[in-house]
Amino acid sequence: MAAGDFIAPEVFADLAQASFTGKVKVLGSPAVQEDNTLVGQPGETISFPKWGALGELDDLTTGVAMVPVELEQTDSSATIKEAGKAVLINDRDKLTMLGGQNAGESEALRQFGVLAARKVDGDLIVEARTAPGRKTATTAAGTTTFGWAALTTGLALFGDDFEPEDFAGIYINPVQLAELYADERFIDASKIGDNSIVRRGVVGTIAGMPVSVSGRLTEGEYLLLQRNVLGALYKRRPLVEQDRDILKRQDVYTTNVHYAVKAINPAGIAHVTLANA
């Protein structure tokens, strides 16, 4: 960052914070398990273990011994990623910038937090869209917009296991939002009431499930996620550090985060494409 990149105060309105296109939608939702237990432990690969499911109960015959089966654990792994950002602020700018001497530092720290969350959130969405073992389908010919007809394609993938309370939500592209508003079965968040359990970022509900909008999804697709189907494990949460170059009269602020994401229950993910989309 060169000297003079900041605004010297004259007569201005209040300084506005920088805004970002695209909010965090999956991270922090019931679809994701977050874990810090690996902080401080060695290794560059994170394991995501899970219990295997037993089959249905057997029909028994009097006098005939039952045949035991093993209760199993399966494991998948992901390599730890490191992401970060660095900001440089010159002394001259610190002394003259609009907002005061510490304004640049405060804004950099705020943006670091937003960007770290967005980075993990984006990787979680990519993982949900591409995880081996996820359920996939294309809507019937002619079903080219998102609404009840398109949603039933995803619901059918879960068969009689579908229960709305088991799902974290539905995730759609912004283009599909206008299509959803036209569906009479959709309930807008503004009509649900202040006492509802709808979380931040949810635009409404359909089929008893919350709907969120993310620009990281491609137009013409949607995700249907059960609870705890994705994992975000941290080797180190976002860390902010500061250094100073006294010869150049500059302060440098950096942040970095070490993490891995994984679909820990891909069978609970439905990735549906709209026909002809």
C-alpha beads as a LAMMPS data file, in Angstrom:
LAMMPS data file: protein, C-alpha beads

277 atoms
276 bonds

1 atom types
1 bond types

-500.0 500.0 xlo xhi
-500.0 500.0 ylo yhi
-500.0 500.0 zlo zhi

Masses

1 110.0

Atoms # bond

1 1 1 0.000 0.000 0.000
2 1 1 1.575 3.264 -1.093
3 1 1 1.587 6.472 0.914
4 1 1 -1.429 8.593 0.098
5 1 1 -3.871 5.693 -0.322
6 1 1 -6.029 7.110 2.466
7 1 1 -8.257 10.178 2.558
8 1 1 -7.020 13.189 4.494
9 1 1 -9.921 14.649 6.512
10 1 1 -11.644 17.774 5.250
11 1 1 -15.438 17.818 5.362
12 1 1 -16.903 14.347 4.964
13 1 1 -19.823 12.330 6.189
14 1 1 -19.183 9.349 8.462
15 1 1 -16.665 6.885 7.048
16 1 1 -18.449 3.831 5.650
17 1 1 -17.095 0.349 6.192
18 1 1 -16.111 -1.698 3.169
19 1 1 -18.763 -4.179 2.108
20 1 1 -18.424 -7.605 0.563
21 1 1 -20.469 -9.329 -2.099
22 1 1 -21.718 -12.604 -0.682
23 1 1 -22.391 -13.383 2.967
24 1 1 -21.438 -16.405 5.043
25 1 1 -24.275 -18.909 4.689
26 1 1 -23.154 -22.462 5.489
27 1 1 -20.506 -21.871 8.171
28 1 1 -22.245 -21.518 11.527
29 1 1 -25.389 -23.276 10.342
30 1 1 -26.620 -26.661 11.642
31 1 1 -25.176 -28.251 8.482
32 1 1 -21.626 -27.852 9.824
33 1 1 -19.770 -29.317 12.769
34 1 1 -16.931 -27.027 13.886
35 1 1 -14.128 -28.405 16.022
36 1 1 -10.984 -27.011 17.639
37 1 1 -9.690 -30.189 19.307
38 1 1 -6.760 -30.481 16.881
39 1 1 -5.293 -27.123 17.858
40 1 1 -1.698 -27.640 18.950
41 1 1 -1.492 -31.233 17.746
42 1 1 1.097 -32.266 15.106
43 1 1 0.303 -33.432 11.593
44 1 1 -0.908 -31.928 8.335
45 1 1 -3.849 -34.262 7.650
46 1 1 -7.125 -34.152 9.538
47 1 1 -9.220 -37.308 9.934
48 1 1 -13.013 -37.137 9.968
49 1 1 -14.198 -40.401 11.607
50 1 1 -17.824 -41.479 11.823
51 1 1 -19.870 -44.433 13.013
52 1 1 -21.205 -46.872 10.464
53 1 1 -24.951 -47.528 10.490
54 1 1 -26.344 -50.902 11.475
55 1 1 -28.861 -52.613 9.219
56 1 1 -32.498 -53.238 10.058
57 1 1 -33.394 -55.647 12.874
58 1 1 -33.435 -59.315 11.857
59 1 1 -36.435 -61.599 12.076
60 1 1 -35.684 -64.213 14.747
61 1 1 -36.639 -67.857 15.049
62 1 1 -37.024 -69.570 18.424
63 1 1 -33.964 -71.639 19.251
64 1 1 -31.877 -70.189 16.414
65 1 1 -28.904 -68.079 17.444
66 1 1 -28.610 -64.521 16.279
67 1 1 -25.696 -63.701 13.956
68 1 1 -23.722 -60.738 15.325
69 1 1 -22.393 -58.013 13.077
70 1 1 -19.559 -55.612 13.790
71 1 1 -20.163 -52.023 14.767
72 1 1 -17.756 -50.104 12.538
73 1 1 -16.139 -46.761 12.258
74 1 1 -15.112 -45.307 8.911
75 1 1 -12.655 -42.540 8.272
76 1 1 -12.016 -39.902 5.636
77 1 1 -9.294 -37.310 5.632
78 1 1 -8.494 -33.843 4.339
79 1 1 -5.250 -31.916 4.051
80 1 1 -4.934 -28.795 6.169
81 1 1 -5.086 -25.543 4.226
82 1 1 -3.586 -22.201 5.152
83 1 1 -5.177 -18.934 4.051
84 1 1 -4.239 -15.392 4.947
85 1 1 -3.937 -11.715 4.098
86 1 1 -1.483 -8.895 4.826
87 1 1 -2.079 -5.134 5.043
88 1 1 0.524 -2.370 5.126
89 1 1 -0.120 1.094 6.588
90 1 1 2.399 3.940 6.386
91 1 1 3.002 6.264 9.331
92 1 1 2.122 9.318 7.249
93 1 1 -1.237 7.808 6.360
94 1 1 -1.906 6.826 9.985
95 1 1 -1.401 10.450 11.026
96 1 1 -3.584 11.963 8.301
97 1 1 -6.227 9.397 7.341
98 1 1 -9.903 10.090 7.750
99 1 1 -11.272 8.377 10.836
100 1 1 -8.287 8.839 13.112
101 1 1 -4.877 7.284 13.675
102 1 1 -6.180 3.788 14.479
103 1 1 -8.979 3.706 11.906
104 1 1 -6.982 1.747 9.344
105 1 1 -5.966 -0.897 11.869
106 1 1 -9.539 -1.315 13.116
107 1 1 -10.941 -1.656 9.602
108 1 1 -8.233 -4.152 8.604
109 1 1 -9.010 -6.316 11.640
110 1 1 -12.729 -6.200 10.900
111 1 1 -12.194 -7.227 7.293
112 1 1 -9.800 -10.011 8.337
113 1 1 -12.600 -11.593 10.371
114 1 1 -15.117 -11.332 7.541
115 1 1 -12.700 -12.725 4.963
116 1 1 -11.665 -15.688 7.125
117 1 1 -15.291 -16.725 7.601
118 1 1 -16.033 -16.243 3.894
119 1 1 -13.042 -18.374 2.918
120 1 1 -14.103 -21.343 5.057
121 1 1 -17.734 -20.895 4.021
122 1 1 -16.792 -20.956 0.332
123 1 1 -14.770 -24.138 0.755
124 1 1 -17.653 -25.804 2.581
125 1 1 -19.988 -25.034 -0.327
126 1 1 -17.481 -26.418 -2.836
127 1 1 -17.166 -29.557 -0.720
128 1 1 -20.940 -29.983 -0.591
129 1 1 -21.222 -29.541 -4.377
130 1 1 -18.471 -32.026 -5.224
131 1 1 -18.196 -34.588 -2.393
132 1 1 -18.108 -38.209 -3.559
133 1 1 -21.132 -40.066 -2.249
134 1 1 -23.474 -37.086 -2.294
135 1 1 -26.933 -37.595 -3.742
136 1 1 -27.378 -36.055 -7.201
137 1 1 -30.315 -35.591 -9.535
138 1 1 -31.690 -33.468 -12.355
139 1 1 -35.260 -32.222 -12.269
140 1 1 -37.805 -33.563 -14.750
141 1 1 -37.864 -32.097 -18.243
142 1 1 -39.634 -28.754 -18.179
143 1 1 -38.840 -28.049 -14.518
144 1 1 -36.370 -25.253 -15.238
145 1 1 -37.141 -22.927 -12.314
146 1 1 -36.819 -23.407 -8.585
147 1 1 -39.939 -24.017 -6.547
148 1 1 -41.965 -26.855 -5.094
149 1 1 -41.752 -29.019 -8.234
150 1 1 -37.961 -28.720 -8.353
151 1 1 -37.625 -29.261 -4.613
152 1 1 -39.510 -32.559 -4.697
153 1 1 -36.729 -33.970 -6.894
154 1 1 -34.270 -33.428 -4.048
155 1 1 -36.672 -34.638 -1.375
156 1 1 -37.299 -37.854 -3.291
157 1 1 -33.598 -38.702 -3.009
158 1 1 -34.094 -39.234 0.736
159 1 1 -37.124 -41.497 0.348
160 1 1 -39.038 -42.151 3.543
161 1 1 -36.107 -40.811 5.590
162 1 1 -37.234 -37.258 4.884
163 1 1 -38.087 -35.324 8.027
164 1 1 -37.873 -31.506 7.864
165 1 1 -36.323 -31.277 11.348
166 1 1 -33.372 -33.385 10.172
167 1 1 -32.345 -30.747 7.634
168 1 1 -30.195 -27.670 8.107
169 1 1 -31.741 -26.072 5.048
170 1 1 -31.932 -25.447 1.331
171 1 1 -29.302 -23.343 -0.437
172 1 1 -30.040 -21.648 -3.754
173 1 1 -28.450 -19.189 -6.179
174 1 1 -29.774 -15.575 -6.141
175 1 1 -31.381 -16.080 -9.555
176 1 1 -33.569 -18.822 -8.089
177 1 1 -34.791 -16.530 -5.299
178 1 1 -37.127 -14.596 -7.606
179 1 1 -38.470 -17.927 -8.863
180 1 1 -39.047 -19.113 -5.306
181 1 1 -40.961 -15.956 -4.372
182 1 1 -43.484 -16.869 -7.055
183 1 1 -44.228 -20.225 -5.405
184 1 1 -47.320 -20.142 -3.190
185 1 1 -45.832 -22.730 -0.830
186 1 1 -42.915 -20.434 0.052
187 1 1 -43.248 -18.481 3.320
188 1 1 -41.250 -15.259 3.368
189 1 1 -39.161 -14.678 6.497
190 1 1 -40.943 -11.364 7.099
191 1 1 -44.220 -13.269 7.524
192 1 1 -42.920 -15.803 10.045
193 1 1 -42.739 -13.427 13.009
194 1 1 -40.175 -12.230 15.516
195 1 1 -40.579 -15.319 17.719
196 1 1 -39.574 -17.746 14.993
197 1 1 -36.375 -19.791 15.047
198 1 1 -35.333 -18.580 11.603
199 1 1 -31.635 -17.758 11.744
200 1 1 -29.815 -14.846 10.207
201 1 1 -29.429 -15.048 6.444
202 1 1 -32.542 -17.173 5.920
203 1 1 -35.000 -15.672 3.419
204 1 1 -37.926 -17.903 4.345
205 1 1 -39.093 -21.497 4.456
206 1 1 -40.580 -24.124 2.173
207 1 1 -41.482 -27.713 3.054
208 1 1 -40.706 -26.806 6.659
209 1 1 -37.049 -26.045 5.903
210 1 1 -35.165 -22.731 5.924
211 1 1 -33.919 -21.338 2.602
212 1 1 -30.636 -19.416 2.254
213 1 1 -29.209 -17.695 -0.821
214 1 1 -25.544 -17.899 -1.843
215 1 1 -23.841 -16.466 -4.911
216 1 1 -21.261 -19.243 -4.618
217 1 1 -23.812 -21.672 -5.999
218 1 1 -24.118 -21.860 -9.765
219 1 1 -27.324 -20.652 -11.381
220 1 1 -29.602 -23.610 -11.982
221 1 1 -28.589 -25.765 -9.014
222 1 1 -29.472 -26.086 -5.356
223 1 1 -28.210 -27.901 -2.272
224 1 1 -30.326 -29.707 0.292
225 1 1 -28.278 -30.308 3.452
226 1 1 -29.090 -32.383 6.496
227 1 1 -27.665 -31.402 9.876
228 1 1 -23.991 -32.066 10.603
229 1 1 -23.127 -33.287 7.102
230 1 1 -20.059 -31.043 6.773
231 1 1 -17.060 -30.650 9.039
232 1 1 -14.813 -27.628 9.577
233 1 1 -11.825 -28.519 11.749
234 1 1 -9.256 -25.944 12.760
235 1 1 -5.596 -26.463 13.482
236 1 1 -5.547 -22.769 14.284
237 1 1 -8.338 -20.244 14.295
238 1 1 -7.676 -16.905 12.545
239 1 1 -4.614 -15.290 14.110
240 1 1 -3.735 -11.606 13.691
241 1 1 -0.121 -10.456 14.014
242 1 1 1.568 -7.091 13.717
243 1 1 5.096 -6.131 12.723
244 1 1 6.860 -2.810 12.212
245 1 1 9.542 -1.653 9.790
246 1 1 11.138 1.289 11.580
247 1 1 13.285 2.234 8.572
248 1 1 10.295 2.492 6.217
249 1 1 7.974 3.786 8.983
250 1 1 5.350 1.189 8.200
251 1 1 3.141 -1.195 10.158
252 1 1 2.160 -4.551 8.690
253 1 1 -0.888 -6.477 9.890
254 1 1 -1.405 -10.096 8.871
255 1 1 -3.922 -12.816 9.479
256 1 1 -3.857 -16.526 8.738
257 1 1 -6.051 -19.509 9.471
258 1 1 -5.244 -23.241 9.289
259 1 1 -8.242 -25.476 8.652
260 1 1 -9.751 -28.328 6.672
261 1 1 -13.278 -28.993 5.484
262 1 1 -14.866 -32.315 4.641
263 1 1 -18.226 -33.862 3.865
264 1 1 -18.489 -36.180 6.870
265 1 1 -21.901 -37.519 5.882
266 1 1 -22.189 -37.109 2.088
267 1 1 -25.346 -39.232 2.061
268 1 1 -27.043 -36.296 3.795
269 1 1 -26.249 -33.944 0.883
270 1 1 -28.479 -33.587 -2.174
271 1 1 -27.066 -31.645 -5.133
272 1 1 -29.802 -31.017 -7.693
273 1 1 -29.552 -29.423 -11.136
274 1 1 -32.529 -27.813 -12.826
275 1 1 -33.447 -29.285 -16.200
276 1 1 -31.950 -27.412 -19.155
277 1 1 -30.189 -25.064 -16.742

Bonds

1 1 1 2
2 1 2 3
3 1 3 4
4 1 4 5
5 1 5 6
6 1 6 7
7 1 7 8
8 1 8 9
9 1 9 10
10 1 10 11
11 1 11 12
12 1 12 13
13 1 13 14
14 1 14 15
15 1 15 16
16 1 16 17
17 1 17 18
18 1 18 19
19 1 19 20
20 1 20 21
21 1 21 22
22 1 22 23
23 1 23 24
24 1 24 25
25 1 25 26
26 1 26 27
27 1 27 28
28 1 28 29
29 1 29 30
30 1 30 31
31 1 31 32
32 1 32 33
33 1 33 34
34 1 34 35
35 1 35 36
36 1 36 37
37 1 37 38
38 1 38 39
39 1 39 40
40 1 40 41
41 1 41 42
42 1 42 43
43 1 43 44
44 1 44 45
45 1 45 46
46 1 46 47
47 1 47 48
48 1 48 49
49 1 49 50
50 1 50 51
51 1 51 52
52 1 52 53
53 1 53 54
54 1 54 55
55 1 55 56
56 1 56 57
57 1 57 58
58 1 58 59
59 1 59 60
60 1 60 61
61 1 61 62
62 1 62 63
63 1 63 64
64 1 64 65
65 1 65 66
66 1 66 67
67 1 67 68
68 1 68 69
69 1 69 70
70 1 70 71
71 1 71 72
72 1 72 73
73 1 73 74
74 1 74 75
75 1 75 76
76 1 76 77
77 1 77 78
78 1 78 79
79 1 79 80
80 1 80 81
81 1 81 82
82 1 82 83
83 1 83 84
84 1 84 85
85 1 85 86
86 1 86 87
87 1 87 88
88 1 88 89
89 1 89 90
90 1 90 91
91 1 91 92
92 1 92 93
93 1 93 94
94 1 94 95
95 1 95 96
96 1 96 97
97 1 97 98
98 1 98 99
99 1 99 100
100 1 100 101
101 1 101 102
102 1 102 103
103 1 103 104
104 1 104 105
105 1 105 106
106 1 106 107
107 1 107 108
108 1 108 109
109 1 109 110
110 1 110 111
111 1 111 112
112 1 112 113
113 1 113 114
114 1 114 115
115 1 115 116
116 1 116 117
117 1 117 118
118 1 118 119
119 1 119 120
120 1 120 121
121 1 121 122
122 1 122 123
123 1 123 124
124 1 124 125
125 1 125 126
126 1 126 127
127 1 127 128
128 1 128 129
129 1 129 130
130 1 130 131
131 1 131 132
132 1 132 133
133 1 133 134
134 1 134 135
135 1 135 136
136 1 136 137
137 1 137 138
138 1 138 139
139 1 139 140
140 1 140 141
141 1 141 142
142 1 142 143
143 1 143 144
144 1 144 145
145 1 145 146
146 1 146 147
147 1 147 148
148 1 148 149
149 1 149 150
150 1 150 151
151 1 151 152
152 1 152 153
153 1 153 154
154 1 154 155
155 1 155 156
156 1 156 157
157 1 157 158
158 1 158 159
159 1 159 160
160 1 160 161
161 1 161 162
162 1 162 163
163 1 163 164
164 1 164 165
165 1 165 166
166 1 166 167
167 1 167 168
168 1 168 169
169 1 169 170
170 1 170 171
171 1 171 172
172 1 172 173
173 1 173 174
174 1 174 175
175 1 175 176
176 1 176 177
177 1 177 178
178 1 178 179
179 1 179 180
180 1 180 181
181 1 181 182
182 1 182 183
183 1 183 184
184 1 184 185
185 1 185 186
186 1 186 187
187 1 187 188
188 1 188 189
189 1 189 190
190 1 190 191
191 1 191 192
192 1 192 193
193 1 193 194
194 1 194 195
195 1 195 196
196 1 196 197
197 1 197 198
198 1 198 199
199 1 199 200
200 1 200 201
201 1 201 202
202 1 202 203
203 1 203 204
204 1 204 205
205 1 205 206
206 1 206 207
207 1 207 208
208 1 208 209
209 1 209 210
210 1 210 211
211 1 211 212
212 1 212 213
213 1 213 214
214 1 214 215
215 1 215 216
216 1 216 217
217 1 217 218
218 1 218 219
219 1 219 220
220 1 220 221
221 1 221 222
222 1 222 223
223 1 223 224
224 1 224 225
225 1 225 226
226 1 226 227
227 1 227 228
228 1 228 229
229 1 229 230
230 1 230 231
231 1 231 232
232 1 232 233
233 1 233 234
234 1 234 235
235 1 235 236
236 1 236 237
237 1 237 238
238 1 238 239
239 1 239 240
240 1 240 241
241 1 241 242
242 1 242 243
243 1 243 244
244 1 244 245
245 1 245 246
246 1 246 247
247 1 247 248
248 1 248 249
249 1 249 250
250 1 250 251
251 1 251 252
252 1 252 253
253 1 253 254
254 1 254 255
255 1 255 256
256 1 256 257
257 1 257 258
258 1 258 259
259 1 259 260
260 1 260 261
261 1 261 262
262 1 262 263
263 1 263 264
264 1 264 265
265 1 265 266
266 1 266 267
267 1 267 268
268 1 268 269
269 1 269 270
270 1 270 271
271 1 271 272
272 1 272 273
273 1 273 274
274 1 274 275
275 1 275 276
276 1 276 277
